[in-house]
Amino acid sequence: MTMLCVIQFLETTGYALYTVAIVYFVNEIIDLPDRVQGQAYFSMTNTIGIVLGSLVGGLLLDWSGSGALLAFASLAGGAGMVLLLWALKKPAQARQTAVAK
């Protein structure tokens, strides 16, 4: 029970930092009229990700235990990191092109 209370506290502080990061990121890459929509898309995809992650995690646990869950989470995390790095390069390249012109 103590561990659940500690995790719950860390979740609240982690989510607060995550929310600030989302707002900052959206304000940096999206034009002024579309910023609220961009933040809404982040919230929507976060919720969808949580639901799908819970469903897939539960199925993997039922199917073959924690080993399959760990392997899948590692692969998905690695793929997410690669996609994030790829996506972050695109706005920087666009800014460099705009400054050069």
Backbone hydrogen bonds, N-H to C=O, Kabsch-Sander energy under -0.5 kcal/mol:
donor,donor_aa,acceptor,acceptor_aa,energy
5,C,1,M,-1.8
6,V,2,T,-2.1
7,I,3,M,-2.6
8,Q,4,L,-2.3
9,F,5,C,-2.0
10,L,6,V,-2.4
11,E,7,I,-2.2
12,T,8,Q,-1.6
13,T,9,F,-1.8
14,G,10,L,-2.5
15,Y,11,E,-2.5
16,A,12,T,-1.6
17,L,13,T,-1.7
18,Y,14,G,-2.2
19,T,15,Y,-2.5
20,V,16,A,-1.7
21,A,17,L,-2.1
22,I,18,Y,-2.1
23,V,19,T,-2.1
24,Y,20,V,-2.4
25,F,21,A,-2.7
26,V,22,I,-2.7
27,N,23,V,-2.3
28,E,24,Y,-1.5
29,I,25,F,-1.7
30,I,26,V,-2.1
34,D,31,D,-1.3
35,R,32,L,-1.2
38,G,34,D,-2.2
39,Q,35,R,-2.3
40,A,36,V,-2.2
41,Y,37,Q,-2.3
42,F,38,G,-1.9
43,S,39,Q,-2.1
44,M,40,A,-2.5
45,T,41,Y,-2.8
46,N,42,F,-2.2
47,T,43,S,-2.2
48,I,44,M,-2.5
49,G,45,T,-2.4
50,I,46,N,-2.2
51,V,47,T,-2.3
52,L,48,I,-2.8
53,G,49,G,-2.6
54,S,50,I,-2.2
55,L,51,V,-2.3
56,V,52,L,-2.9
57,G,53,G,-2.5
58,G,54,S,-2.3
59,L,55,L,-2.3
60,L,56,V,-2.7
61,L,57,G,-2.3
62,D,58,G,-2.3
63,W,59,L,-2.5
64,S,60,L,-2.7
65,G,60,L,-0.7
65,G,61,L,-1.2
69,L,65,G,-1.2
70,L,66,S,-2.5
71,A,67,G,-2.3
72,F,68,A,-2.6
73,A,69,L,-2.5
74,S,70,L,-2.2
75,L,71,A,-2.2
76,A,72,F,-2.8
77,G,73,A,-2.4
78,G,74,S,-2.2
79,A,75,L,-2.5
80,G,76,A,-2.4
81,M,77,G,-2.1
82,V,78,G,-2.1
83,L,79,A,-2.4
84,L,80,G,-2.4
85,L,81,M,-2.5
86,W,82,V,-2.2
87,A,83,L,-2.6
88,L,84,L,-2.3
89,K,85,L,-1.1
90,K,86,W,-1.0
92,A,88,L,-1.0
93,Q,89,K,-2.2
94,A,90,K,-2.2
95,R,91,P,-2.4
96,Q,92,A,-2.1
97,T,93,Q,-2.1
98,A,94,A,-2.2
99,V,95,R,-2.3
100,A,96,Q,-2.0
101,K,97,T,-1.3
